[in-house]
Amino acid sequence: MTSAADRRQAVRKSGLVWLGAAVVIVAVGRSSNLEILNVGALTAIWALWSSSLNVVWGYGGDFSMAQIGLGAVGAYMEAVLVTHYGWPFWAALGGAVGAAVVVGFVIGVVAARLSGFYFSIMTLAFGLALLALVPTLAITGQSTGLPTNIAPGTIRIGGLEWNLASRRGGYFLLCALVLVVVLFLVARLVKSPRGRAMVAVREDPVLATSVAIDVGRTRLVAFVLGAVIAGIAGVLYGGYLGFIFPSLFTFSAIITMIVQVVLGGRGFLIGPLIGAAIYVVLTDWVRFGGQYSDGVFGLLLVVIILFAPKGLCGLGADAIDAFRRRREAGRAGTSLASGNQPGSGPTGTGPIAPASDDVGPHHSVVQTDGTR
């Protein structure tokens, strides 16, 4: 059982990690390289959007294809409230997230009656229906689209000040800080009883039901939480582009999100961030794949599923576990060998005999369960 001292040490380490992330973000935000700032902002947005899928699929176990549609709801609602009704950015953000939650709740209630392939098809149908509806509405600008016109204000950290709508570090800072806050809350969720219930449902719904977990409600909660994150990501994406139109939220965007989650590692907190960083750098900076980038990354998705189904984070976790096992096995072997040397007993007359059959390297090896 974990002691109180171990828990305090874990909290301190976690706090240092989050503090370090904030320091790095502020440092990058002071950069004068606009290309790095733009790539960083887009990476944060895609990581946030993919995290919405990671909550539903990675932790909840339901492969949702509605996240792009929910992000579109958030983006369009923010643009409508700001452009047509003059709402301030933060109020419009709240309205956009609320709209995404309502739509997500409706989809979740209907889709939660299904599972597996049928759940995925149902969420895809809802998402595509939403995207087909947008071009028919005058208030959304139909196929022409709408300007987003965001003005989140300024932020001051110490003696530094940023305009959060500015491309000279301010917008990157906004997107990155939102991502850090969301990842922190997701990390807290995963360690909470609700989060453990989500993982239990993912692993075995029947067994989860047998221990009094409401599977339907747990799946719905995961879907709604994913809708919240997708709505925020949609708003930030619209703000990054400055203008939104229906062709931004197509099936290829769904594939992009799936690639990022699978590449980074489904069910790992930073998996979407790693996947988004690789994807954005390759496509927007290196221009990897050119006009065939969708096909190239689709092929990459197949390769990852076949040879690294747990993604890059999974490969890293397996390597760390293997290293720990070898290290502990080596220590156990060394300890056992030294204990069998002649004259090493208390009287110096012979070897120390094991007290029971329970002493041995097979009991000294630390077993890990791959907890994410």
C-alpha positions as CSV (number, residue, x, y, z in Angstrom):
1,M,0.0,0.0,0.0
2,T,1.2,3.5,-0.8
3,S,2.4,5.4,2.3
4,A,1.5,9.0,3.0
5,A,5.1,10.0,2.4
6,D,5.0,8.3,-1.1
7,R,1.8,10.2,-1.9
8,R,3.2,13.5,-0.9
9,Q,6.3,12.8,-3.0
10,A,4.1,12.0,-6.0
11,V,2.2,15.2,-5.5
12,R,5.4,17.2,-5.3
13,K,6.7,15.6,-8.5
14,S,3.4,16.2,-10.3
15,G,3.4,19.8,-9.2
16,L,6.9,20.3,-10.5
17,V,5.9,18.8,-13.9
18,W,2.9,21.1,-14.3
19,L,4.9,24.1,-13.1
20,G,7.7,23.2,-15.5
21,A,5.1,23.0,-18.4
22,A,3.8,26.5,-17.5
23,V,7.4,27.9,-17.4
24,V,8.2,26.4,-20.9
25,I,4.9,27.8,-22.3
26,V,5.7,31.3,-21.0
27,A,9.3,31.1,-22.4
28,V,8.1,30.0,-25.8
29,G,5.4,32.7,-25.7
30,R,8.2,35.3,-25.5
31,S,9.7,34.0,-28.8
32,S,9.8,36.4,-31.7
33,N,9.7,33.5,-34.3
34,L,6.2,33.7,-35.7
35,E,6.4,30.3,-37.4
36,I,7.2,28.5,-34.1
37,L,4.4,30.4,-32.3
38,N,1.9,29.5,-35.0
39,V,2.9,25.8,-35.1
40,G,2.8,25.8,-31.3
41,A,-0.7,27.2,-31.2
42,L,-2.0,24.8,-33.8
43,T,-0.4,21.9,-31.9
44,A,-2.1,22.9,-28.7
45,I,-5.5,23.2,-30.5
46,W,-5.2,19.8,-32.1
47,A,-3.9,18.2,-28.9
48,L,-6.9,19.6,-27.1
49,W,-9.3,18.4,-29.7
50,S,-7.7,14.9,-29.8
51,S,-7.9,14.8,-26.0
52,S,-11.7,15.0,-26.3
53,L,-11.5,11.7,-28.3
54,N,-9.0,10.3,-25.8
55,V,-11.4,10.9,-22.9
56,V,-14.3,9.1,-24.7
57,W,-12.3,6.4,-26.5
58,G,-9.0,6.1,-24.6
59,Y,-10.5,6.1,-21.1
60,G,-14.2,5.4,-21.7
61,G,-13.7,2.7,-24.4
62,D,-16.2,4.1,-26.9
63,F,-14.9,4.9,-30.4
64,S,-16.6,8.2,-31.1
65,M,-16.5,9.9,-34.5
66,A,-18.6,12.9,-33.5
67,Q,-15.8,15.0,-32.0
68,I,-15.2,17.0,-35.1
69,G,-18.9,17.8,-35.4
70,L,-19.0,18.8,-31.7
71,G,-16.0,21.1,-32.3
72,A,-17.8,22.6,-35.2
73,V,-20.8,23.3,-33.0
74,G,-18.5,25.2,-30.6
75,A,-16.8,27.2,-33.4
76,Y,-20.0,28.2,-35.1
77,M,-21.8,29.1,-31.9
78,E,-18.9,31.4,-30.8
79,A,-18.8,33.0,-34.2
80,V,-22.6,33.6,-34.3
81,L,-22.7,35.0,-30.7
82,V,-19.8,37.4,-31.4
83,T,-20.6,38.4,-35.0
84,H,-24.4,38.6,-34.8
85,Y,-25.1,39.4,-31.2
86,G,-22.0,41.2,-30.0
87,W,-21.2,38.9,-27.1
88,P,-17.7,39.3,-25.5
89,F,-15.3,36.4,-26.1
90,W,-15.5,34.7,-22.7
91,A,-19.3,34.8,-22.6
92,A,-19.4,33.5,-26.2
93,L,-17.0,30.7,-25.2
94,G,-19.3,29.7,-22.4
95,G,-22.3,29.7,-24.8
96,A,-20.3,27.7,-27.3
97,V,-19.3,25.0,-24.8
98,G,-22.9,24.9,-23.5
99,A,-24.2,24.3,-27.0
100,A,-21.6,21.5,-27.6
101,V,-22.6,19.9,-24.3
102,V,-26.3,19.9,-25.2
103,V,-25.6,18.4,-28.6
104,G,-23.2,15.9,-27.0
105,F,-25.7,14.9,-24.4
106,V,-28.4,14.2,-27.0
107,I,-26.0,12.2,-29.1
108,G,-24.7,10.4,-26.0
109,V,-28.2,9.4,-24.8
110,V,-29.0,7.9,-28.2
111,A,-25.7,6.3,-28.9
112,A,-25.2,4.9,-25.4
113,R,-27.8,2.3,-26.2
114,L,-25.3,0.9,-28.7
115,S,-21.8,-0.4,-28.4
116,G,-18.8,-1.2,-30.6
117,F,-19.2,-0.7,-34.3
118,Y,-22.8,0.5,-34.1
119,F,-21.9,3.2,-31.6
120,S,-19.2,4.5,-33.9
121,I,-21.5,4.5,-36.9
122,M,-24.2,6.3,-34.9
123,T,-21.8,9.0,-33.7
124,L,-20.4,9.4,-37.3
125,A,-24.0,9.8,-38.6
126,F,-24.8,12.5,-36.1
127,G,-21.5,14.3,-36.8
128,L,-22.0,14.3,-40.6
129,A,-25.7,15.4,-40.2
130,L,-24.5,18.4,-38.2
131,L,-22.0,19.3,-40.8
132,A,-24.6,18.9,-43.6
133,L,-27.0,21.2,-41.7
134,V,-24.5,24.1,-41.3
135,P,-24.4,25.2,-45.0
136,T,-28.2,25.4,-45.1
137,L,-28.5,28.0,-42.3
138,A,-28.2,31.7,-43.1
139,I,-27.1,32.6,-39.6
140,T,-23.9,30.5,-40.1
141,G,-23.1,32.1,-43.4
142,Q,-24.1,29.0,-45.3
143,S,-21.2,27.7,-47.5
144,T,-19.4,31.1,-47.3
145,G,-18.8,30.9,-43.5
146,L,-18.3,33.4,-40.7
147,P,-15.5,35.5,-39.2
148,T,-14.7,34.6,-35.6
149,N,-13.6,38.1,-34.4
150,I,-12.3,36.9,-31.1
151,A,-11.0,39.3,-28.5
152,P,-10.0,37.5,-25.3
153,G,-8.2,40.5,-23.8
154,T,-4.7,40.6,-22.3
155,I,-2.9,38.6,-19.7
156,R,-0.1,39.8,-17.3
157,I,2.5,37.5,-15.8
158,G,4.9,39.4,-13.6
159,G,6.1,42.3,-15.6
160,L,5.1,40.7,-18.9
161,E,1.9,41.4,-20.8
162,W,0.4,39.6,-23.9
163,N,-2.6,40.5,-26.1
164,L,-4.2,37.0,-26.2
165,A,-5.5,37.7,-29.7
166,S,-2.1,38.5,-31.1
167,R,-0.1,36.1,-33.2
168,R,3.1,37.4,-31.5
169,G,2.9,35.0,-28.6
170,G,-0.5,35.9,-27.1
171,Y,-2.7,33.4,-28.9
172,F,-0.1,30.6,-28.5
173,L,-0.1,31.4,-24.7
174,L,-3.9,31.2,-24.6
175,C,-4.1,27.9,-26.4
176,A,-1.2,26.3,-24.5
177,L,-2.5,27.4,-21.1
178,V,-6.0,26.1,-21.9
179,L,-4.4,22.8,-22.9
180,V,-2.4,22.6,-19.7
181,V,-5.5,23.3,-17.6
182,V,-7.6,20.7,-19.5
183,L,-4.9,18.0,-19.2
184,F,-4.5,18.7,-15.5
185,L,-8.3,18.3,-15.0
186,V,-8.3,15.1,-17.1
187,A,-5.4,13.7,-15.0
188,R,-7.4,14.5,-11.8
189,L,-10.5,12.8,-13.4
190,V,-8.6,9.6,-14.2
191,K,-7.5,9.3,-10.6
192,S,-11.0,10.0,-9.2
193,P,-13.7,7.3,-8.6
194,R,-15.5,8.5,-11.7
195,G,-12.4,8.1,-13.8
196,R,-11.7,4.6,-12.4
197,A,-15.3,3.7,-13.2
198,M,-14.7,4.8,-16.8
199,V,-11.6,2.7,-17.1
200,A,-13.4,-0.3,-15.6
201,V,-16.2,0.1,-18.2
202,R,-13.6,0.2,-20.9
203,E,-11.9,-3.0,-19.8
204,D,-15.0,-5.1,-19.0
205,P,-18.6,-3.6,-19.0
206,V,-20.0,-6.8,-17.6
207,L,-17.6,-7.0,-14.7
208,A,-18.1,-3.2,-14.1
209,T,-21.9,-3.8,-13.8
210,S,-21.2,-6.7,-11.3
211,V,-19.5,-4.2,-8.9
212,A,-22.4,-1.7,-9.0
213,I,-21.1,0.7,-11.7
214,D,-23.8,2.3,-13.8
215,V,-22.3,1.5,-17.2
216,G,-24.8,3.7,-19.2
217,R,-24.3,6.7,-17.0
218,T,-20.5,6.3,-17.0
219,R,-20.4,6.2,-20.8
220,L,-22.7,9.2,-21.0
221,V,-20.5,11.2,-18.6
222,A,-17.4,10.4,-20.7
223,F,-19.2,11.5,-23.9
224,V,-20.3,14.8,-22.4
225,L,-16.9,15.5,-21.0
226,G,-15.5,14.9,-24.4
227,A,-18.0,17.3,-25.8
228,V,-16.9,20.0,-23.4
229,I,-13.3,19.7,-24.5
230,A,-14.2,19.5,-28.2
231,G,-16.3,22.6,-27.9
232,I,-13.4,24.6,-26.4
233,A,-11.1,23.2,-29.1
234,G,-13.5,24.3,-31.8
235,V,-13.6,27.8,-30.5
236,L,-9.8,28.1,-30.4
237,Y,-9.5,26.6,-33.9
238,G,-11.9,29.2,-35.3
239,G,-10.0,31.9,-33.5
240,Y,-6.7,30.6,-34.9
241,L,-8.1,30.7,-38.5
242,G,-10.0,33.9,-38.1
243,F,-12.8,32.6,-40.4
244,I,-14.7,29.3,-40.4
245,F,-16.6,27.5,-43.1
246,P,-18.1,24.0,-43.5
247,S,-15.2,22.4,-45.5
248,L,-12.9,22.8,-42.4
249,F,-14.9,20.1,-40.6
250,T,-14.9,17.2,-43.0
251,F,-14.2,13.4,-42.7
252,S,-10.5,14.0,-43.3
253,A,-10.5,16.0,-40.0
254,I,-11.9,13.0,-38.3
255,I,-9.1,10.8,-39.7
256,T,-6.6,13.5,-38.6
257,M,-7.8,13.2,-35.0
258,I,-7.8,9.4,-35.0
259,V,-4.2,9.4,-36.3
260,Q,-3.0,11.7,-33.6
261,V,-4.6,9.7,-30.8
262,V,-3.4,6.4,-32.1
263,L,0.1,7.7,-32.9
264,G,0.6,9.2,-29.5
265,G,-1.1,6.5,-27.5
266,R,-4.8,5.9,-26.7
267,G,-5.5,6.1,-23.0
268,F,-2.3,8.0,-22.2
269,L,-2.7,11.6,-20.9
270,I,0.0,13.1,-23.2
271,G,-0.7,10.8,-26.1
272,P,-2.8,13.3,-28.0
273,L,-0.2,16.0,-27.4
274,I,2.6,13.9,-28.8
275,G,0.5,12.8,-31.8
276,A,-0.6,16.3,-32.5
277,A,3.0,17.7,-32.3
278,I,4.2,15.1,-34.8
279,Y,1.3,15.6,-37.1
280,V,1.5,19.4,-37.1
281,V,5.2,19.5,-37.5
282,L,5.2,17.0,-40.4
283,T,2.2,18.6,-42.3
284,D,2.5,22.3,-41.5
285,W,6.2,22.7,-41.1
286,V,7.9,20.0,-43.1
287,R,5.0,19.7,-45.6
288,F,5.3,15.9,-45.3
289,G,3.1,14.1,-47.9
290,G,2.1,17.3,-49.8
291,Q,-1.3,17.0,-51.4
292,Y,-1.3,13.3,-50.5
293,S,-0.9,13.9,-46.8
294,D,-4.3,12.5,-45.9
295,G,-3.5,9.2,-47.7
296,V,0.0,9.1,-46.2
297,F,-1.3,9.5,-42.7
298,G,-4.0,7.0,-43.3
299,L,-1.4,4.5,-44.3
300,L,0.6,5.5,-41.2
301,L,-2.5,4.8,-39.1
302,V,-2.7,1.3,-40.5
303,V,1.0,0.7,-39.8
304,I,0.7,1.9,-36.2
305,I,-2.3,-0.2,-35.5
306,L,-0.5,-3.3,-36.8
307,F,2.9,-2.8,-35.2
308,A,2.5,-0.4,-32.3
309,P,-1.2,-0.6,-31.2
310,K,-0.5,1.2,-28.0
311,G,1.2,4.2,-29.8
312,L,4.5,5.9,-29.0
313,C,3.5,6.3,-25.3
314,G,2.8,2.6,-25.1
315,L,6.2,1.7,-26.6
316,G,7.9,4.0,-24.1
317,A,5.9,2.5,-21.2
318,D,6.8,-1.0,-22.3
319,A,10.5,-0.1,-22.6
320,I,10.5,1.4,-19.1
321,D,8.7,-1.6,-17.6
322,A,11.2,-4.0,-19.3
323,F,14.1,-1.9,-18.0
324,R,12.7,-2.0,-14.4
325,R,12.2,-5.8,-14.6
326,R,15.8,-6.4,-15.8
327,R,17.2,-4.1,-13.1
328,E,15.2,-5.7,-10.3
329,A,16.0,-9.2,-11.6
330,G,19.7,-8.2,-11.6
331,R,19.5,-6.9,-8.1
332,A,17.7,-10.0,-6.9
333,G,20.3,-12.3,-8.6
334,T,23.2,-10.4,-7.1
335,S,21.6,-10.6,-3.6
336,L,21.0,-14.3,-4.0
337,A,24.5,-15.0,-5.2
338,S,26.1,-13.1,-2.4
339,G,23.9,-15.0,0.1
340,N,25.2,-18.4,-1.2
341,Q,28.9,-17.7,-0.7
342,P,30.7,-20.0,1.7
343,G,31.3,-18.5,5.1
344,S,28.7,-15.8,4.6
345,G,26.5,-17.2,7.4
346,P,26.3,-15.6,10.8
347,T,29.0,-17.9,12.2
348,G,31.1,-17.8,9.1
349,T,30.9,-21.6,8.7
350,G,28.6,-22.0,5.6
351,P,26.0,-20.6,3.3
352,I,22.9,-19.0,4.6
353,A,20.0,-21.3,3.6
354,P,16.7,-19.7,2.5
355,A,14.1,-19.7,5.2
356,S,11.4,-20.8,2.8
357,D,10.7,-21.4,-0.9
358,D,9.3,-17.9,-1.1
359,V,12.8,-16.4,-1.4
360,G,14.0,-16.1,-4.9
361,P,14.3,-13.8,-7.9
362,H,10.9,-14.7,-9.2
363,H,9.4,-12.9,-6.1
364,S,11.9,-10.0,-6.2
365,V,10.9,-8.8,-9.7
366,V,8.6,-5.9,-9.6
367,Q,5.5,-6.7,-11.6
368,T,3.9,-3.8,-13.4
369,D,0.4,-3.8,-14.9
370,G,0.9,-1.2,-17.6
371,T,-1.2,1.4,-15.7
372,R,-1.4,4.5,-17.7
